[in-house]
Amino acid sequence: MGQLSSVIKALGVERVIWIDDIFASIAEAEPVDVVALAHRIATEGMFGALGLDDVASEDEPVTELIRMLSDDPELTKRAGDLVGTNVSVDLANRVMQSMGCEALPKSGADWQAALKSAEVTYQNTLFLVDRDFKREGIDDEQSNAILKQTVAGFLKADTSNYCVVLTKEVGVEQEATARKDFLTAILDGEQDKKDLIRFSVISKNVLENGGEEVLSKSLRDKLAGVVLYAMLQKVESSLDDSVTALRDIIVTEFIDINKAVLQNSYKEGVSELEVLLRILQQKHRIELAKSLKAGNGDGLHALLARFRLFQIDGDNGLEVSDHVISGELSRICRAEVMTEGPLVNDLSLPIVPGDVFAEIEAGQSADKPNADWKGELETEKKYWMLLGQLCDVVPRGDTGLSATKMAFLVRFTVKSIKNHDKSLQKGQLNSGRTGWMTVGDLALHFDFREVLSANVAALQLCSFNRNGAAVLWEGDTGGDVWSLASMARAKQLMLKSFLQHKKVPQELQCYGTSFSEADTGRRLSIRTKKGKRIFSYSIRRVCRIRDVEASEALGALERYWRRPAKPNYFVH
């Protein structure tokens, strides 16, 4: 099965109708504008490609070329093919033969007559519609009417049909813009709605070289989303079944679900909402497995099989590796690895490995939220990431204390993903001193020489307010923590530690201790406001990196520390 026939089959197309003036008979076709053709040949320096180098050297080459084109129809055809004004009938027939389905050529006049017939209906049909029918005497207004009636009469009327404008008037780089223009200007202001996902625009200018392959790739890139959309609808249906089933489980097995949600949120330092979503996700996977077993012709398994046909004899993913995603998908990719600050701090979640912190700049107070504080990573800024073992760091539900104080803060800088590694020194990468990880469209560059011994108890202050700042008020009783019970106990313990001693306990002096420099900037700050003391550190929690990536960073730090020492060489 060839590339083009695979794509046609994947789309569920059983018939292709190609509407183009190249299929008009010689009697119907108007003569080519040889003057315009000659000027284009001269402007683009194509005399040599036509074997007319001697004409190019004449005093008036355009005039001579006009004369030659007027006298030689074969030369005119070759010139038209060369500049892309023509797609030959032979090429069109070859492309249609490789489609692997019924393919019908129609001239503009033929299709105008077909559109006037109320009895004509089509299903599972791909319409390839040209825009320029001037050779048949069809003007722009009539051409617009052909496209509009094709979309209205067949694309919107039946969801199994597709319409692609295949025209030389649009360059390859203009396809996306042209599609929006057609939707807005010609199709009565229609926007990108669900019923128009099956409408696209492809440039005809590149068909001459490898027509089947070019058309195959263009159709795949433009229309594969139709099958993906249908797959999403099936996934959505099974998700509805999963939600219904989970509701029933909560009703009939509430005690077990309740324990699962509470205990996992305690042990992992995540919100109850996240645990509930994970339970739903696993139930959804079970329902998807049931959907895949169903043997329906339009079921999920059949749609998946159709979608995989787009990959047959494709580019083996080469263009995917070079493709940089943008827009909402980029944000989703980032969210897979990074949980933004509001989803962590607003829920009063405890400090865990993978939490990211930013130092509060001089002149700013932790108890006064700043409008510039972001809940996500910003490029070219430096942050600290907490590394350690989850079971050591997360506070216990019964005591509010961590099992151990062994954790580290590692410095990293945020870079844009594009060409981010060009400035990295290979020697430092090989030694393990530096390293990087990707977070969606961002790259985090680590320097494992910049490490602090983390004070988890001090950092836990970031869990007690919705801005993520490490601050605690003397008048705060700790009773307003509505999230995890472990956090309520942790907050009460911190208040007790601050208030029952005349001096701040030594273990709470700093949120982190450096191995190589003084820690005055990381010390606890105490100030009084309205007779109440405010305890704070100049640091705030920004966001959270997924546990898998945090574990990888901890492993990289360990490997750097354990790297073999170089032998000493003595000179005699």
C-alpha positions in Angstrom: 0.0 0.0 0.0 1.5 3.4 -1.1 1.6 6.5 1.0 -1.3 8.3 -0.8 -3.6 5.2 -0.8 -2.8 4.7 2.9 -3.8 8.3 3.7 -7.0 8.0 1.6 -7.9 4.8 3.4 -7.2 6.3 6.8 -9.6 9.2 6.1 -12.3 6.7 5.3 -12.5 8.0 1.7 -14.0 5.8 -1.0 -14.2 8.3 -3.8 -12.1 11.3 -4.9 -13.6 14.0 -7.1 -10.9 16.4 -8.5 -12.4 19.6 -9.9 -9.9 21.5 -12.1 -9.9 23.3 -15.5 -7.0 21.0 -16.6 -9.8 18.4 -17.3 -11.6 20.7 -19.7 -11.5 19.7 -23.3 -9.3 21.7 -25.7 -12.4 23.3 -27.3 -13.6 24.5 -23.8 -10.2 25.8 -22.8 -9.2 29.4 -23.4 -5.7 30.1 -24.8 -2.8 30.6 -22.3 -1.7 34.2 -21.6 1.6 33.9 -23.4 2.6 37.5 -22.5 2.3 36.9 -18.8 4.0 33.5 -19.2 6.9 35.0 -21.1 7.4 37.8 -18.5 7.5 35.2 -15.7 10.0 33.0 -17.5 12.2 36.1 -17.9 11.8 37.4 -14.4 12.7 34.0 -12.8 15.5 33.3 -15.2 14.1 30.1 -16.6 15.4 30.3 -20.2 18.0 27.6 -19.6 15.5 25.2 -18.2 13.6 25.5 -21.5 16.8 25.1 -23.6 16.6 28.8 -24.7 19.8 30.2 -23.5 20.4 31.9 -26.9 17.1 33.7 -26.5 18.1 35.1 -23.1 21.1 36.8 -24.7 19.1 38.7 -27.3 18.3 42.4 -27.1 14.6 41.8 -26.5 14.3 38.3 -25.1 10.7 38.7 -23.8 9.4 39.8 -27.2 11.1 36.9 -28.9 9.8 34.4 -26.3 6.3 35.7 -26.8 6.6 35.0 -30.5 7.9 31.5 -29.9 5.2 30.6 -27.4 2.5 31.9 -29.7 3.8 29.6 -32.5 4.7 26.5 -30.5 1.9 24.9 -28.3 4.3 22.3 -27.0 6.8 24.9 -25.8 3.9 26.8 -24.2 2.9 23.6 -22.3 6.4 23.0 -21.1 6.8 26.6 -20.0 3.5 26.4 -18.1 4.5 23.2 -16.4 7.9 24.7 -15.5 6.5 27.8 -13.7 3.7 25.9 -12.1 0.9 27.4 -14.1 -0.1 24.0 -15.2 -0.4 20.6 -13.5 -0.4 18.3 -16.5 -3.3 15.9 -17.1 -0.8 13.1 -17.1 0.4 14.0 -13.7 -3.1 14.4 -12.4 -4.1 11.0 -13.8 -1.0 9.4 -12.2 -1.9 10.9 -8.8 -5.5 9.7 -9.1 -4.4 6.2 -10.0 -2.2 6.0 -6.9 -5.2 6.9 -4.6 -6.4 3.4 -4.4 -10.1 4.3 -4.8 -12.5 5.6 -7.3 -11.2 8.9 -8.7 -13.3 11.2 -10.9 -11.9 14.1 -12.9 -14.3 17.1 -13.4 -13.9 20.4 -15.2 -15.3 23.5 -13.7 -18.2 23.5 -16.1 -18.9 19.8 -15.4 -19.1 20.5 -11.7 -21.3 23.6 -12.1 -23.8 21.4 -13.9 -23.5 18.8 -11.1 -24.1 21.3 -8.4 -27.4 22.4 -10.1 -28.7 18.8 -9.7 -30.7 18.4 -6.5 -30.4 14.6 -6.8 -26.6 14.5 -6.4 -25.4 13.2 -3.0 -22.0 11.9 -1.9 -20.7 10.1 1.1 -17.1 9.2 2.0 -15.9 11.6 -0.7 -12.8 13.8 -0.9 -13.4 16.9 -3.1 -10.2 18.5 -4.5 -11.3 21.9 -5.8 -9.2 24.3 -7.9 -9.7 28.1 -7.6 -8.7 29.3 -11.1 -11.1 28.2 -13.9 -10.4 31.2 -16.2 -9.4 28.8 -19.0 -13.0 27.8 -19.1 -14.3 31.3 -18.9 -15.4 31.0 -15.3 -14.7 34.2 -13.4 -13.7 34.7 -9.7 -17.3 35.2 -8.6 -18.4 31.9 -10.2 -15.3 30.2 -8.7 -16.2 31.4 -5.3 -19.7 30.0 -5.8 -18.3 26.6 -6.8 -16.3 26.4 -3.5 -19.1 27.7 -1.4 -21.7 25.3 -2.8 -19.4 22.3 -2.5 -18.8 23.0 1.2 -22.4 23.8 1.9 -23.9 21.0 -0.2 -21.5 18.1 0.7 -19.1 19.0 3.5 -21.7 20.2 6.0 -24.4 17.9 4.9 -22.4 14.7 5.5 -19.6 14.3 8.1 -17.9 11.6 6.0 -17.0 14.1 3.2 -13.9 16.3 2.9 -13.1 19.4 0.9 -9.6 20.5 0.0 -8.8 23.6 -2.1 -6.0 22.5 -4.3 -4.7 25.5 -6.2 -1.6 27.2 -7.6 -2.8 30.6 -6.3 -1.6 29.7 -2.8 2.1 29.1 -1.9 3.1 26.3 0.5 3.9 28.8 3.3 0.5 30.5 2.8 -1.7 27.5 3.2 -2.8 28.1 6.8 -3.5 31.8 6.2 -5.4 31.0 3.0 -7.6 28.6 4.8 -8.6 31.3 7.3 -9.2 33.7 4.5 -11.5 31.3 2.6 -13.4 30.5 5.8 -13.9 34.2 6.5 -14.3 35.8 3.1 -15.9 33.1 0.9 -17.7 30.9 3.3 -19.9 33.6 4.9 -17.6 34.3 7.8 -17.6 30.7 9.1 -14.9 30.1 11.6 -13.0 27.0 12.6 -16.0 25.1 13.9 -16.3 21.3 14.2 -18.0 20.8 10.9 -15.1 22.6 9.1 -12.3 20.6 10.5 -12.6 18.6 7.2 -11.9 21.7 5.1 -8.3 22.6 4.2 -6.1 24.3 1.6 -3.1 22.7 -0.2 -0.8 24.4 -2.7 -0.6 22.8 -6.1 2.7 24.5 -6.9 4.8 21.6 -5.5 2.9 18.7 -7.1 5.1 18.6 -10.2 8.0 17.0 -8.3 6.8 13.8 -6.6 3.1 14.6 -6.8 1.8 11.5 -5.0 4.3 11.9 -2.1 3.6 15.7 -1.7 -0.2 15.3 -1.8 0.0 12.4 0.6 2.0 14.4 3.2 -0.2 17.4 2.8 -3.4 15.5 3.3 -1.9 13.7 6.3 -0.8 16.9 7.9 -4.0 18.8 7.2 -6.7 16.1 7.8 -5.3 13.5 10.2 -6.9 15.6 12.9 -10.3 14.5 11.7 -9.6 10.9 12.7 -8.0 12.0 15.9 -11.1 14.1 16.7 -13.3 11.0 16.2 -11.0 9.0 18.5 -11.3 11.7 21.2 -15.1 11.4 21.0 -14.8 7.7 21.7 -12.4 8.4 24.6 -14.8 11.0 25.9 -17.6 8.5 25.8 -15.6 6.0 27.8 -14.6 8.8 30.3 -18.3 9.4 30.9 -18.8 5.7 31.7 -15.8 5.9 34.0 -17.2 8.9 36.0 -20.6 7.1 36.3 -18.8 3.9 37.5 -16.7 5.8 40.0 -19.7 7.5 41.4 -21.3 4.1 42.0 -18.1 2.9 43.7 -18.1 5.9 46.0 -21.6 5.1 47.0 -21.1 1.4 47.6 -17.5 1.4 48.8 -17.1 4.8 50.4 -14.9 3.7 53.3 -12.3 2.2 51.0 -12.3 5.2 48.6 -12.1 7.6 51.5 -9.1 5.8 53.0 -7.3 5.6 49.7 -7.7 9.3 49.1 -6.7 10.4 52.6 -3.8 8.0 53.1 -2.2 8.6 49.6 -2.5 12.3 49.9 -0.7 12.1 53.3 2.1 9.8 52.1 2.7 11.5 48.8 2.3 15.1 49.8 -0.3 15.7 47.1 -3.9 17.0 47.2 -6.9 14.8 47.6 -8.1 16.1 44.2 -5.0 14.6 42.5 -5.5 11.2 44.1 -9.1 11.2 43.1 -8.1 12.1 39.5 -5.6 9.3 39.5 -8.3 6.8 40.6 -10.5 8.1 37.8 -7.7 7.8 35.3 -7.1 4.1 36.2 -10.9 3.4 35.9 -10.9 5.2 32.6 -8.1 2.9 31.3 -10.2 -0.1 32.3 -13.2 1.3 30.3 -10.9 2.0 27.3 -9.8 -1.6 27.3 -13.5 -2.6 27.1 -14.0 -0.2 24.2 -11.0 -1.7 22.3 -12.5 -5.2 22.6 -15.7 -4.1 20.9 -15.8 -5.1 17.3 -17.8 -2.2 15.9 -16.8 -1.0 12.5 -16.7 2.6 13.8 -15.4 1.7 17.2 -12.3 2.8 19.0 -10.2 -0.1 17.7 -11.2 0.7 14.1 -10.4 4.4 14.4 -7.0 3.6 15.9 -6.3 1.3 13.0 -7.2 4.1 10.6 -5.1 6.6 12.4 -2.0 4.3 12.2 -2.4 4.2 8.5 -1.2 7.8 8.4 2.2 6.5 9.5 2.7 3.9 6.8 5.8 4.7 4.7 5.9 8.1 6.3 8.9 10.1 7.3 9.8 7.8 10.2 9.3 10.6 12.7 12.2 12.7 11.3 10.1 15.9 11.0 8.6 15.3 14.4 12.0 15.5 16.1 12.7 18.9 14.5 9.2 20.3 15.2 8.8 22.7 18.1 5.2 22.8 19.4 3.5 26.0 20.4 0.3 27.3 21.8 -1.9 25.4 24.2 -0.3 22.1 23.5 3.0 23.5 24.7 1.3 24.6 27.9 -0.1 21.1 28.3 3.3 19.5 27.8 4.7 21.7 30.4 1.9 20.9 32.8 2.7 17.2 32.5 5.9 17.8 34.3 5.3 21.1 36.2 2.4 21.8 38.6 1.9 25.6 38.7 2.1 27.4 42.1 -1.6 28.1 42.5 -2.4 24.3 42.4 0.3 23.7 45.1 0.1 26.7 47.4 -3.6 27.3 47.3 -4.1 23.8 48.6 -1.6 24.1 51.4 0.4 21.1 50.2 3.5 20.1 52.2 7.0 20.5 50.9 8.2 17.5 48.9 11.1 16.8 46.6 10.7 18.5 43.3 9.3 21.7 44.9 10.9 24.8 43.3 11.8 27.9 45.2 12.7 31.5 44.3 14.7 33.9 46.5 12.7 37.0 47.4 14.6 40.0 46.3 16.0 42.5 48.7 13.5 45.2 49.7 10.6 42.8 49.4 8.9 41.2 52.4 7.6 37.7 52.5 4.4 38.8 54.3 3.6 41.2 51.5 2.7 39.4 48.2 4.2 41.1 45.2 2.4 41.3 41.9 5.5 40.1 40.1 5.5 36.8 41.9 4.8 34.1 39.3 3.5 30.7 39.9 5.5 29.2 37.0 9.1 29.2 35.8 10.4 32.2 33.8 13.3 32.0 31.3 16.8 33.3 32.3 15.9 33.2 36.0 17.5 31.1 38.7 15.7 28.9 41.1 16.3 26.2 43.8 14.9 22.7 43.5 14.4 20.5 46.6 16.0 17.1 46.2 15.7 14.1 48.5 13.6 11.0 49.3 9.9 11.6 49.5 9.5 9.3 52.5 12.2 11.3 54.4 10.8 14.7 53.6 7.0 14.6 53.7 5.5 15.3 57.1 3.9 12.5 59.0 0.2 12.7 59.4 0.3 11.8 63.1 3.2 14.1 64.2 3.5 16.8 61.4 7.3 16.1 61.4 9.6 14.8 58.7 11.4 11.5 59.2 14.8 13.0 58.5 16.4 16.4 57.8 18.5 15.1 54.9 17.6 17.0 51.7 19.3 19.4 49.4 18.5 22.6 47.4 20.1 22.6 44.0 20.4 25.7 41.8 19.2 25.7 38.2 18.6 28.3 35.5 15.6 28.3 33.1 16.3 28.4 29.4 14.0 28.3 26.3 14.1 24.8 24.8 15.3 26.0 21.4 19.1 25.6 21.1 19.4 25.6 24.8 22.3 23.2 24.9 24.6 25.0 22.5 26.3 27.0 25.3 26.9 24.0 27.5 30.5 22.8 27.8 30.8 19.1 26.8 33.6 18.6 29.4 31.3 19.8 32.2 28.5 17.6 31.0 30.7 14.6 30.8 32.0 15.1 34.4 28.4 15.5 35.6 29.0 18.9 37.0 26.2 20.3 34.9 23.1 18.7 33.6 19.7 19.6 32.2 16.1 18.4 32.0 13.2 19.5 29.8 9.9 20.8 31.1 7.7 21.2 28.1 9.1 24.1 26.1 11.6 24.9 28.8 15.0 23.5 29.8 16.4 23.5 33.3 20.2 23.8 33.5 21.7 22.5 36.7 25.1 23.3 38.2 25.7 20.7 40.9 28.4 22.8 42.5 25.7 25.2 43.7 24.0 23.0 46.4 22.6 23.9 49.8 21.8 21.6 52.7 18.1 22.2 53.0 16.2 22.9 56.2 12.9 21.1 55.5 11.3 22.4 58.6 12.1 26.0 57.7 10.9 25.5 54.1 7.7 24.1 55.4 6.6 27.7 56.2 6.0 28.0 52.4 3.1 25.6 52.9 1.2 27.8 55.3 0.0 30.6 53.0 -1.5 30.8 49.5 1.3 32.9 48.0 4.0 30.2 48.8 6.1 32.7 50.8 7.9 31.3 53.9 6.1 33.4 56.5 4.3 32.8 59.8 2.4 35.3 62.0 2.5 35.1 65.8 -1.3 35.5 66.0 -1.9 32.6 63.7 -3.2 29.7 65.8 -2.8 27.2 63.0 -6.5 26.2 63.2 -7.3 27.7 59.7 -5.3 25.1 57.8 -8.1 23.3 55.9 -6.0 20.9 53.9 -3.9 18.0 55.3 -4.0 17.2 59.0 -0.3 16.7 58.9 0.1 20.4 57.8 -2.1 21.6 60.6 0.1 19.8 63.1 3.3 21.1 61.4 2.0 24.6 61.6 1.2 24.3 65.3 4.7 22.9 65.9 6.4 25.7 64.1 4.4 28.4 66.1 5.3 26.6 69.3 9.0 26.5 68.4 9.1 30.2 67.6 7.0 31.3 70.6 8.2 29.2 73.5 11.9 30.2 73.1 13.3 33.7 73.8 15.7 33.0 71.0 15.0 31.3 67.7 16.1 27.6 67.9 19.4 27.0 66.2 17.8 24.5 63.8 15.5 27.2 62.4 18.1 29.9 61.9 18.4 29.3 58.1 16.3 27.7 55.4 19.5 26.4 53.8 23.2 26.1 54.6 25.9 26.5 52.0 29.0 24.4 51.9 31.2 27.3 50.8 29.8 30.7 51.8 28.1 32.7 54.6 24.3 32.3 54.9 23.3 35.7 56.1 20.8 36.1 53.3 19.0 32.8 54.2 18.5 33.6 57.9 15.2 33.9 59.6 13.8 37.5 59.8 11.7 38.6 62.7 9.8 41.9 62.7 6.9 43.2 64.7 3.6 44.5 63.3 0.7 45.7 65.5 2.3 44.0 68.5 2.7 40.7 66.8 5.9 39.1 65.5 6.2 38.0 61.9 8.7 35.2 61.2 9.9 34.8 57.6 12.6 33.6 55.3 13.4 35.4 52.0 12.2 32.5 49.9 8.9 31.4 48.3 7.6 28.2 46.7 7.0 28.8 43.0 5.8 25.5 41.6 6.4 21.7 41.7 8.3 19.4 39.3 7.1 15.9 38.9 8.6 13.2 41.2 10.1 11.3 38.3 12.2 14.3 37.1 13.1 15.2 40.7 14.4 11.6 41.3 16.5 11.9 38.1 18.0 15.2 39.3 18.9 13.6 42.7 20.5 10.7 40.9 22.5 13.1 38.8 23.7 15.0 41.9 24.7 11.7 43.5 26.7 10.6 40.4 28.5 13.9 40.4 29.5 13.5 44.0 30.6 9.9 43.4 32.6 10.6 40.2 36.0 8.9 40.3 38.9 11.1 41.2 41.6 11.7 38.5 45.0 10.2 39.3 47.9 12.5 40.1 50.8 12.5 37.7 54.2 13.5 39.1 56.9 15.1 37.0 60.5 13.9 37.7 
